Amino acid sequence: MSTQTTTKSKTEKNNGVPASITWFEIPADDVDRAKTFYGKLFGWKIQRFPGPKPYWHIDTGGADATPDGGLMERQCPEHSITNYVGVSSVDEAAAKVEKLGGKVCMPKTAVPQMGYFIICNDTENNTFALWESNQSAK
C-alpha cells in the first residue's frame, strides 16, 4: 500500500474554476475620506462606477489577474470588508455553503452583463461573497 496521498488541485475542487478572490468591497462612513486614504496609501485609482447606486471602482493597478474592488457607503455598523470568491455556479456553491453549516444572507443577484453573486456567512459569522462570471446575466 502506498503512503502517498493525492490531493485535488484548486481547479478540480471547484469544477474547473479556481476558487480565488476576484473582487473586494470596502464600506466607508465617509467615502471621500476613504478614497483619499486608500489612494494615498496604495496609489489606487478610485472612480465613480456608472449606475443608479453610489459605488466606486477601485483600480489596484496590478496585472489583469490582480483583483480590483469597490468602495461603497457603509450599510450598517457591522458592515465590513467583503471578499468575493470566484465559483463556477453560485447556485451550487450556495447549496454547499448551507450543507457545511454556513448561511446565505443575500440571495443570487445579477450584475447585468457581468455575472451573479450571493453574500454568505461562514460558520464563524464572517461575511464573504461568491461570484459567478456570466455575461448573459440580467
KOLZA-777646 format. One record per residue: residue in one letter; x, y negated, z of N, C-alpha, C, CB in turn. Coordinates in nm, 3 decimals, padded with zeros to 5 digits. Atoms other than C-alpha are relative to their C-alpha. Last residue first. Glycine has a CB too. Layout:
+------+---------+---------+---------+---------+---------+---------+---------+---------+---------+---------+---------+---------+
: code :    n_xx :    n_yy :    n_zz :   ca_xx :   ca_yy :   ca_zz :    c_xx :    c_yy :    c_zz :   cb_xx :   cb_yy :   cb_zz :
+------+---------+---------+---------+---------+---------+---------+---------+---------+---------+---------+---------+---------+
:    A :       X :       Y :       Z :       X :       Y :       Z :       X :       Y :       Z :       X :       Y :       Z :
...
+------+---------+---------+---------+---------+---------+---------+---------+---------+---------+---------+---------+---------+
REM end
This chain:
+------+---------+---------+---------+---------+---------+---------+---------+---------+---------+---------+---------+---------+
: code :    n_xx :    n_yy :    n_zz :   ca_xx :   ca_yy :   ca_zz :    c_xx :    c_yy :    c_zz :   cb_xx :   cb_yy :   cb_zz :
+------+---------+---------+---------+---------+---------+---------+---------+---------+---------+---------+---------+---------+
:    K :  00.095 :  00.110 :  00.018 : -02.974 : -04.019 : -01.650 : -00.061 : -00.038 :  00.132 : -00.110 :  00.038 : -00.099 :
:    A :  00.077 :  00.038 : -00.119 : -02.667 : -03.794 : -01.656 : -00.087 : -00.122 : -00.027 :  00.094 : -00.028 :  00.118 :
:    S :  00.144 : -00.002 :  00.032 : -02.565 : -03.683 : -02.006 : -00.086 : -00.042 :  00.118 : -00.042 :  00.138 : -00.046 :
:    Q :  00.031 :  00.120 :  00.078 : -02.200 : -03.787 : -01.950 : -00.147 : -00.006 : -00.042 :  00.088 : -00.007 : -00.122 :
:    N :  00.098 : -00.040 :  00.100 : -02.172 : -03.526 : -01.676 : -00.044 : -00.125 : -00.075 : -00.122 :  00.074 :  00.067 :
:    S : -00.006 :  00.083 :  00.120 : -01.895 : -03.531 : -01.414 : -00.100 :  00.055 : -00.102 :  00.144 : -00.002 : -00.059 :
:    E :  00.004 : -00.081 :  00.121 : -02.009 : -03.361 : -01.094 :  00.002 : -00.094 : -00.119 : -00.127 :  00.093 : -00.003 :
:    W :  00.021 :  00.066 :  00.129 : -01.912 : -03.537 : -00.771 :  00.007 :  00.101 : -00.115 :  00.105 : -00.111 : -00.021 :
:    L : -00.037 : -00.091 :  00.108 : -01.937 : -03.418 : -00.411 : -00.041 : -00.064 : -00.131 : -00.067 :  00.141 :  00.017 :
:    A :  00.090 : -00.008 :  00.115 : -01.937 : -03.664 : -00.124 :  00.054 :  00.101 : -00.099 : -00.017 : -00.139 : -00.067 :
:    F : -00.073 : -00.012 :  00.125 : -01.792 : -03.668 :  00.226 : -00.102 :  00.010 : -00.113 :  00.096 :  00.124 :  00.001 :
:    T :  00.070 :  00.024 :  00.126 : -01.913 : -03.762 :  00.573 :  00.096 :  00.017 : -00.117 : -00.063 : -00.141 : -00.002 :
:    N : -00.073 :  00.091 :  00.088 : -01.761 : -03.607 :  00.883 : -00.076 : -00.011 : -00.131 :  00.146 :  00.048 : -00.023 :
:    N :  00.074 :  00.125 :  00.018 : -02.010 : -03.452 :  01.128 :  00.080 : -00.107 : -00.076 : -00.041 : -00.053 :  00.133 :
:    E : -00.052 :  00.090 : -00.105 : -01.769 : -03.175 :  01.237 : -00.062 : -00.138 : -00.008 :  00.153 : -00.011 : -00.011 :
:    T :  00.038 : -00.056 : -00.131 : -01.959 : -02.904 :  01.042 :  00.049 : -00.086 :  00.116 :  00.056 :  00.140 :  00.015 :
:    D : -00.057 : -00.131 : -00.026 : -01.933 : -03.119 :  00.728 : -00.042 :  00.048 :  00.139 :  00.154 : -00.003 : -00.011 :
:    N : -00.075 : -00.003 : -00.125 : -02.170 : -03.399 :  00.640 :  00.056 :  00.140 :  00.016 : -00.090 : -00.041 :  00.124 :
:    C :  00.012 : -00.111 : -00.095 : -02.282 : -03.447 :  00.282 :  00.069 : -00.033 :  00.132 :  00.060 :  00.128 : -00.061 :
:    I : -00.074 :  00.036 : -00.121 : -02.348 : -03.710 :  00.015 : -00.028 :  00.108 :  00.104 : -00.041 : -00.144 :  00.053 :
:    I :  00.077 : -00.019 : -00.124 : -02.451 : -03.586 : -00.329 :  00.091 : -00.043 :  00.114 : -00.048 :  00.151 :  00.016 :
:    F : -00.067 : -00.018 : -00.128 : -02.324 : -03.697 : -00.668 : -00.101 :  00.033 :  00.108 :  00.080 : -00.126 :  00.038 :
:    Y :  00.090 : -00.013 : -00.116 : -02.415 : -03.680 : -01.034 :  00.082 :  00.012 :  00.127 : -00.094 :  00.122 : -00.016 :
:    G :  00.009 : -00.125 : -00.074 : -02.241 : -03.781 : -01.356 : -00.099 : -00.006 :  00.114 :  00.133 :  00.038 :  00.052 :
:    M : -00.126 : -00.032 : -00.068 : -02.116 : -04.064 : -01.579 : -00.008 :  00.135 :  00.072 :  00.035 : -00.110 :  00.100 :
:    Q : -00.107 : -00.023 :  00.096 : -02.376 : -04.158 : -01.842 :  00.135 :  00.030 :  00.065 :  00.015 : -00.120 : -00.089 :
:    P :  00.024 : -00.015 :  00.143 : -02.614 : -04.284 : -01.574 :  00.127 :  00.005 : -00.085 : -00.087 : -00.111 : -00.047 :
:    V : -00.067 :  00.123 :  00.041 : -02.494 : -04.232 : -01.216 : -00.005 :  00.008 : -00.153 :  00.151 : -00.012 :  00.059 :
:    A : -00.066 :  00.022 :  00.129 : -02.746 : -03.973 : -01.110 :  00.069 : -00.135 : -00.004 : -00.101 :  00.011 : -00.114 :
:    T :  00.029 :  00.133 :  00.053 : -02.826 : -03.882 : -00.750 :  00.080 : -00.018 : -00.129 :  00.034 : -00.112 :  00.103 :
:    K : -00.061 :  00.023 :  00.131 : -02.843 : -03.533 : -00.604 : -00.050 : -00.132 : -00.059 : -00.031 :  00.117 : -00.096 :
:    P :  00.013 : -00.099 :  00.108 : -02.973 : -03.554 : -00.250 :  00.067 : -00.045 : -00.129 : -00.147 :  00.027 : -00.025 :
:    M :  00.060 :  00.075 :  00.111 : -02.835 : -03.771 :  00.030 : -00.006 :  00.095 : -00.118 :  00.083 : -00.131 : -00.035 :
:    C :  00.062 :  00.121 : -00.056 : -02.754 : -03.618 :  00.369 : -00.071 : -00.083 : -00.105 :  00.104 : -00.084 :  00.070 :
:    V :  00.012 :  00.094 :  00.111 : -02.675 : -03.260 :  00.257 : -00.080 : -00.119 :  00.053 : -00.069 :  00.065 : -00.127 :
:    K :  00.131 :  00.061 :  00.024 : -02.570 : -03.081 :  00.575 :  00.007 : -00.092 : -00.121 : -00.049 : -00.078 :  00.126 :
:    G :  00.001 :  00.143 :  00.023 : -02.286 : -02.845 :  00.661 : -00.141 : -00.048 : -00.030 :  00.095 : -00.038 : -00.114 :
:    G :  00.032 :  00.074 : -00.122 : -02.316 : -02.500 :  00.817 :  00.005 : -00.150 : -00.013 :  00.091 :  00.042 :  00.106 :
:    L : -00.116 :  00.003 : -00.088 : -02.140 : -02.290 :  00.550 : -00.022 : -00.084 :  00.127 :  00.119 : -00.054 : -00.075 :
:    K : -00.029 : -00.137 : -00.041 : -02.465 : -02.200 :  00.376 :  00.114 :  00.004 :  00.101 :  00.035 :  00.086 : -00.123 :
:    E :  00.100 : -00.039 : -00.100 : -02.559 : -02.570 :  00.370 :  00.024 :  00.142 :  00.052 : -00.141 : -00.010 : -00.058 :
:    V : -00.017 :  00.086 : -00.118 : -02.239 : -02.673 :  00.195 : -00.094 :  00.046 :  00.111 : -00.026 : -00.149 : -00.035 :
:    K : -00.114 : -00.053 : -00.074 : -02.268 : -02.373 : -00.041 :  00.027 : -00.081 :  00.127 :  00.125 :  00.001 : -00.089 :
:    A :  00.043 : -00.126 : -00.061 : -02.616 : -02.476 : -00.151 :  00.112 :  00.059 :  00.085 : -00.044 :  00.101 : -00.108 :
:    A :  00.092 :  00.036 : -00.109 : -02.494 : -02.830 : -00.210 : -00.046 :  00.125 :  00.073 : -00.121 : -00.079 : -00.054 :
:    A : -00.081 :  00.043 : -00.115 : -02.197 : -02.695 : -00.412 : -00.088 : -00.038 :  00.119 :  00.089 : -00.119 : -00.039 :
:    E : -00.063 : -00.118 : -00.059 : -02.428 : -02.505 : -00.645 :  00.079 : -00.036 :  00.125 :  00.091 :  00.069 : -00.102 :
:    D :  00.108 : -00.087 : -00.049 : -02.644 : -02.812 : -00.707 :  00.058 :  00.123 :  00.069 : -00.092 :  00.042 : -00.116 :
:    V :  00.039 :  00.047 : -00.134 : -02.340 : -03.042 : -00.726 : -00.113 :  00.085 :  00.056 : -00.043 : -00.148 : -00.006 :
:    S :  00.145 :  00.015 : -00.013 : -02.205 : -02.830 : -01.012 : -00.034 : -00.048 :  00.141 : -00.073 :  00.134 : -00.030 :
:    S :  00.060 : -00.029 :  00.130 : -01.846 : -02.813 : -01.144 : -00.151 : -00.019 :  00.003 :  00.034 :  00.141 : -00.044 :
:    V :  00.050 : -00.138 :  00.006 : -01.706 : -02.990 : -00.839 : -00.063 :  00.022 : -00.138 : -00.104 :  00.028 :  00.115 :
:    G :  00.055 : -00.050 :  00.125 : -01.498 : -03.307 : -00.794 : -00.039 :  00.147 :  00.009 :  00.099 : -00.019 : -00.111 :
:    V : -00.075 : -00.116 :  00.046 : -01.450 : -03.433 : -00.438 : -00.069 :  00.055 : -00.125 :  00.009 :  00.110 :  00.112 :
:    Y :  00.079 : -00.080 :  00.095 : -01.566 : -03.783 : -00.348 :  00.089 :  00.111 : -00.054 : -00.056 : -00.090 : -00.117 :
:    N : -00.075 : -00.058 :  00.110 : -01.407 : -03.940 : -00.038 : -00.092 :  00.087 : -00.083 :  00.121 :  00.082 :  00.052 :
:    T :  00.050 : -00.126 :  00.053 : -01.619 : -04.165 :  00.181 :  00.087 :  00.043 : -00.116 : -00.148 : -00.013 : -00.044 :
:    I : -00.055 : -00.033 :  00.132 : -01.477 : -04.439 :  00.402 : -00.050 :  00.138 : -00.042 :  00.156 : -00.005 :  00.001 :
:    S : -00.146 : -00.004 :  00.007 : -01.708 : -04.506 :  00.697 :  00.046 :  00.032 : -00.142 :  00.057 :  00.105 :  00.099 :
:    H : -00.043 : -00.018 :  00.138 : -02.070 : -04.612 :  00.752 :  00.152 : -00.008 : -00.008 : -00.064 : -00.106 : -00.093 :
:    E : -00.074 : -00.126 :  00.009 : -02.140 : -04.570 :  01.126 :  00.059 :  00.025 : -00.139 : -00.091 :  00.116 :  00.037 :
:    P : -00.125 :  00.004 : -00.078 : -02.238 : -04.937 :  01.170 :  00.086 :  00.125 : -00.013 : -00.034 : -00.022 :  00.145 :
:    C :  00.036 : -00.015 : -00.141 : -02.488 : -04.916 :  00.881 :  00.130 :  00.003 :  00.080 : -00.086 :  00.131 :  00.025 :
:    Q :  00.143 : -00.028 : -00.008 : -02.487 : -04.989 :  00.505 : -00.052 :  00.015 :  00.143 : -00.031 :  00.125 : -00.078 :
:    R :  00.028 : -00.106 : -00.098 : -02.144 : -05.155 :  00.486 : -00.151 :  00.013 :  00.017 :  00.070 : -00.031 :  00.136 :
:    E :  00.044 :  00.053 : -00.130 : -02.124 : -05.367 :  00.170 : -00.033 :  00.116 :  00.092 : -00.122 : -00.096 : -00.017 :
:    M :  00.142 :  00.033 : -00.012 : -01.937 : -05.190 : -00.107 : -00.029 : -00.060 :  00.137 : -00.087 :  00.126 : -00.023 :
:    L :  00.014 :  00.080 : -00.122 : -01.589 : -05.127 : -00.239 : -00.146 : -00.044 :  00.005 :  00.098 : -00.125 :  00.001 :
:    G :  00.100 :  00.104 : -00.005 : -01.533 : -04.854 : -00.494 :  00.001 : -00.070 :  00.134 : -00.137 :  00.056 : -00.029 :
:    G :  00.103 : -00.001 : -00.102 : -01.252 : -04.623 : -00.585 : -00.096 : -00.116 : -00.014 :  00.061 : -00.001 :  00.135 :
:    D :  00.037 :  00.137 : -00.031 : -00.981 : -04.518 : -00.825 : -00.110 :  00.007 :  00.105 : -00.046 : -00.079 : -00.128 :
:    P :  00.138 :  00.048 : -00.018 : -00.838 : -04.169 : -00.818 : -00.006 : -00.150 :  00.024 : -00.065 :  00.073 :  00.115 :
:    T :  00.008 :  00.059 : -00.133 : -00.495 : -04.104 : -00.968 : -00.140 : -00.056 :  00.021 :  00.107 : -00.112 :  00.018 :
:    A :  00.037 : -00.104 : -00.096 : -00.520 : -03.869 : -01.266 : -00.012 : -00.053 :  00.143 :  00.102 :  00.113 : -00.005 :
:    D :  00.141 : -00.037 :  00.017 : -00.527 : -04.166 : -01.506 : -00.046 :  00.104 :  00.101 : -00.023 :  00.052 : -00.140 :
:    A :  00.026 : -00.074 :  00.124 : -00.194 : -04.286 : -01.366 : -00.147 :  00.040 : -00.005 :  00.092 :  00.126 : -00.010 :
:    G : -00.075 : -00.123 :  00.025 : -00.197 : -04.534 : -01.082 : -00.031 :  00.059 : -00.136 : -00.029 :  00.101 :  00.108 :
:    G : -00.119 :  00.025 :  00.081 : -00.308 : -04.896 : -01.069 :  00.083 :  00.123 : -00.030 :  00.084 : -00.099 :  00.066 :
:    T : -00.118 : -00.023 : -00.084 : -00.547 : -04.846 : -00.777 :  00.130 : -00.016 : -00.078 : -00.007 :  00.139 :  00.061 :
:    D : -00.099 : -00.059 :  00.089 : -00.829 : -05.008 : -00.973 :  00.128 :  00.014 :  00.081 :  00.021 : -00.088 : -00.130 :
:    I : -00.138 :  00.014 : -00.046 : -01.102 : -05.066 : -00.714 :  00.090 :  00.073 : -00.099 :  00.018 :  00.055 :  00.146 :
:    H : -00.091 : -00.106 :  00.042 : -01.446 : -05.120 : -00.869 :  00.139 : -00.032 :  00.051 :  00.000 :  00.017 : -00.155 :
:    W : -00.125 :  00.042 :  00.060 : -01.682 : -05.347 : -00.676 :  00.086 :  00.121 : -00.032 :  00.075 : -00.096 :  00.093 :
:    Y : -00.097 : -00.108 : -00.007 : -02.049 : -05.290 : -00.591 :  00.124 : -00.045 : -00.077 : -00.058 :  00.133 : -00.059 :
:    P : -00.135 :  00.056 : -00.019 : -02.342 : -05.526 : -00.532 :  00.101 :  00.112 :  00.025 :  00.001 : -00.101 :  00.117 :
:    K : -00.044 :  00.001 : -00.141 : -02.642 : -05.337 : -00.670 :  00.139 : -00.060 :  00.010 : -00.001 :  00.143 :  00.059 :
:    P :  00.090 :  00.077 : -00.086 : -02.810 : -05.423 : -01.003 :  00.045 : -00.010 :  00.146 : -00.137 :  00.060 : -00.005 :
:    G :  00.115 : -00.075 : -00.052 : -02.526 : -05.313 : -01.226 : -00.079 : -00.084 :  00.098 :  00.046 :  00.128 :  00.066 :
:    P :  00.131 :  00.039 :  00.054 : -02.187 : -05.414 : -01.358 : -00.112 :  00.087 :  00.059 :  00.000 :  00.010 : -00.155 :
:    F :  00.046 : -00.103 :  00.092 : -01.897 : -05.349 : -01.119 : -00.135 : -00.041 : -00.054 : -00.007 :  00.139 :  00.071 :
:    R :  00.142 : -00.032 : -00.009 : -01.741 : -05.656 : -00.956 : -00.038 :  00.100 : -00.108 : -00.086 : -00.128 : -00.012 :
:    Q :  00.091 :  00.080 :  00.082 : -01.361 : -05.642 : -00.975 : -00.144 :  00.047 :  00.019 :  00.040 :  00.009 : -00.149 :
:    I :  00.137 : -00.028 : -00.041 : -01.088 : -05.524 : -00.738 : -00.094 : -00.095 : -00.072 : -00.016 : -00.012 :  00.155 :
:    K :  00.084 :  00.098 :  00.070 : -00.729 : -05.498 : -00.862 : -00.146 :  00.038 :  00.028 :  00.030 : -00.003 : -00.157 :
:    W :  00.117 : -00.049 :  00.072 : -00.518 : -05.311 : -00.608 : -00.074 : -00.116 : -00.066 : -00.094 :  00.076 :  00.095 :
:    G : -00.003 :  00.053 :  00.137 : -00.179 : -05.460 : -00.517 : -00.118 :  00.049 : -00.084 :  00.129 :  00.039 : -00.066 :
:    F : -00.037 : -00.102 :  00.098 : -00.158 : -05.230 : -00.213 :  00.014 : -00.052 : -00.144 : -00.101 :  00.109 :  00.002 :
:    L : -00.071 : -00.113 : -00.060 : -00.166 : -05.466 :  00.087 :  00.054 :  00.096 : -00.106 : -00.093 :  00.075 :  00.095 :
:    K : -00.134 :  00.042 : -00.043 : -00.251 : -05.790 : -00.097 :  00.080 :  00.117 :  00.056 : -00.011 : -00.110 :  00.104 :
:    G : -00.073 :  00.055 :  00.114 : -00.543 : -05.645 : -00.292 :  00.142 : -00.037 :  00.038 : -00.072 : -00.121 : -00.055 :
:    Y : -00.048 : -00.112 :  00.081 : -00.652 : -05.429 :  00.001 :  00.076 : -00.047 : -00.124 : -00.117 :  00.088 : -00.043 :
:    F : -00.084 : -00.091 : -00.077 : -00.675 : -05.726 :  00.241 :  00.060 :  00.109 : -00.089 : -00.080 :  00.064 :  00.114 :
:    T : -00.128 :  00.067 : -00.024 : -00.810 : -05.980 : -00.009 :  00.097 :  00.095 :  00.070 : -00.021 : -00.127 :  00.084 :
:    K : -00.066 :  00.013 :  00.131 : -01.084 : -05.746 : -00.129 :  00.138 : -00.062 :  00.017 : -00.087 : -00.085 : -00.096 :
:    A : -00.054 : -00.132 :  00.034 : -01.167 : -05.658 :  00.234 :  00.073 : -00.003 : -00.134 : -00.112 :  00.105 : -00.004 :
:    R : -00.113 : -00.024 : -00.091 : -01.207 : -06.027 :  00.327 :  00.067 :  00.134 : -00.033 : -00.047 : -00.001 :  00.149 :
:    D : -00.110 :  00.086 :  00.043 : -01.425 : -06.086 :  00.021 :  00.124 :  00.021 :  00.086 : -00.043 : -00.147 :  00.006 :
:    V : -00.060 : -00.051 :  00.124 : -01.638 : -05.781 :  00.102 :  00.117 : -00.086 : -00.044 : -00.105 :  00.006 : -00.110 :
:    D : -00.027 :  00.122 :  00.076 : -01.707 : -05.884 :  00.463 :  00.077 :  00.042 : -00.125 :  00.081 : -00.106 :  00.086 :
:    D :  00.091 :  00.099 : -00.059 : -01.865 : -05.601 :  00.664 :  00.012 : -00.132 : -00.075 :  00.031 : -00.020 :  00.152 :
:    A : -00.056 :  00.121 : -00.060 : -01.694 : -05.357 :  00.430 : -00.110 : -00.088 :  00.059 :  00.081 : -00.079 : -00.104 :
:    P :  00.103 :  00.096 : -00.041 : -01.752 : -05.001 :  00.315 :  00.065 : -00.120 :  00.069 : -00.104 :  00.068 :  00.095 :
:    I : -00.034 :  00.070 : -00.123 : -01.469 : -04.829 :  00.127 : -00.114 : -00.096 :  00.033 :  00.136 : -00.076 : -00.013 :
:    E :  00.075 :  00.124 : -00.023 : -01.562 : -04.573 : -00.134 :  00.037 : -00.056 :  00.136 : -00.153 :  00.024 : -00.008 :
:    F :  00.022 :  00.033 : -00.141 : -01.338 : -04.304 : -00.277 : -00.080 : -00.128 :  00.009 :  00.135 : -00.014 :  00.077 :
:    W :  00.048 :  00.136 : -00.022 : -01.316 : -04.128 : -00.612 : -00.006 : -00.021 :  00.150 : -00.141 : -00.025 : -00.067 :
:    T :  00.014 :  00.068 :  00.128 : -01.188 : -03.803 : -00.768 : -00.034 : -00.148 :  00.015 : -00.105 :  00.068 : -00.084 :
:    I :  00.065 :  00.129 : -00.021 : -01.056 : -03.618 : -00.465 :  00.000 : -00.075 : -00.132 :  00.070 : -00.083 :  00.113 :
:    S : -00.088 :  00.111 : -00.036 : -00.965 : -03.273 : -00.587 : -00.082 : -00.126 :  00.025 :  00.105 : -00.024 : -00.110 :
:    A :  00.074 :  00.074 : -00.103 : -01.162 : -02.949 : -00.601 :  00.091 : -00.109 :  00.056 : -00.049 :  00.096 :  00.114 :
:    P : -00.075 :  00.019 : -00.124 : -01.001 : -02.835 : -00.927 : -00.081 : -00.084 :  00.100 :  00.137 : -00.068 : -00.029 :
:    V : -00.017 :  00.144 : -00.026 : -01.274 : -02.734 : -01.174 :  00.080 : -00.015 :  00.129 : -00.139 : -00.073 :  00.012 :
:    G : -00.081 :  00.065 :  00.101 : -01.252 : -02.382 : -01.321 :  00.023 : -00.149 :  00.020 : -00.060 :  00.020 : -00.130 :
:    N :  00.051 : -00.021 :  00.136 : -01.543 : -02.235 : -01.127 :  00.079 : -00.079 : -00.105 : -00.145 : -00.039 : -00.007 :
:    N :  00.102 :  00.101 :  00.029 : -01.429 : -02.382 : -00.794 : -00.046 :  00.007 : -00.145 :  00.053 : -00.139 :  00.032 :
:    K :  00.094 :  00.012 : -00.111 : -01.223 : -02.106 : -00.634 : -00.118 : -00.089 : -00.034 :  00.070 : -00.053 :  00.122 :
:    E :  00.077 : -00.125 : -00.007 : -01.053 : -02.021 : -00.964 : -00.106 : -00.008 :  00.109 :  00.093 :  00.119 :  00.024 :
:    T :  00.100 :  00.000 :  00.106 : -00.950 : -02.385 : -01.011 : -00.082 :  00.127 : -00.001 :  00.067 : -00.017 : -00.134 :
:    K :  00.105 :  00.099 : -00.024 : -00.781 : -02.411 : -00.675 : -00.109 :  00.008 : -00.105 :  00.058 : -00.141 :  00.003 :
:    S : -00.043 :  00.139 :  00.022 : -00.588 : -02.090 : -00.739 : -00.117 : -00.092 :  00.029 :  00.051 : -00.021 : -00.146 :
:    K :  00.054 :  00.064 :  00.120 : -00.708 : -01.768 : -00.585 :  00.054 : -00.142 : -00.010 : -00.156 :  00.001 :  00.001 :
:    T :  00.089 :  00.111 : -00.029 : -00.489 : -01.596 : -00.334 : -00.046 : -00.059 : -00.131 :  00.069 : -00.107 :  00.089 :
:    T :  00.023 :  00.089 :  00.113 : -00.332 : -01.258 : -00.363 : -00.097 : -00.108 :  00.044 : -00.054 :  00.077 : -00.123 :
:    T :  00.139 :  00.042 :  00.010 : -00.179 : -01.080 : -00.071 : -00.014 : -00.091 : -00.120 : -00.047 : -00.073 :  00.130 :
:    Q :  00.024 :  00.128 :  00.065 :  00.141 : -00.883 : -00.084 : -00.150 : -00.030 :  00.000 :  00.055 : -00.001 : -00.144 :
:    T :  00.019 :  00.100 : -00.106 :  00.187 : -00.606 :  00.171 : -00.025 : -00.138 : -00.059 :  00.122 : -00.005 :  00.091 :
:    S : -00.078 :  00.122 :  00.014 :  00.133 : -00.343 : -00.093 : -00.030 : -00.094 :  00.116 : -00.030 : -00.068 : -00.135 :
:    M :  00.085 :  00.118 :  00.000 :  00.000 :  00.000 :  00.000 :  00.089 : -00.124 :  00.000 : -00.096 :  00.000 :  00.122 :
+------+---------+---------+---------+---------+---------+---------+---------+---------+---------+---------+---------+---------+
REM end
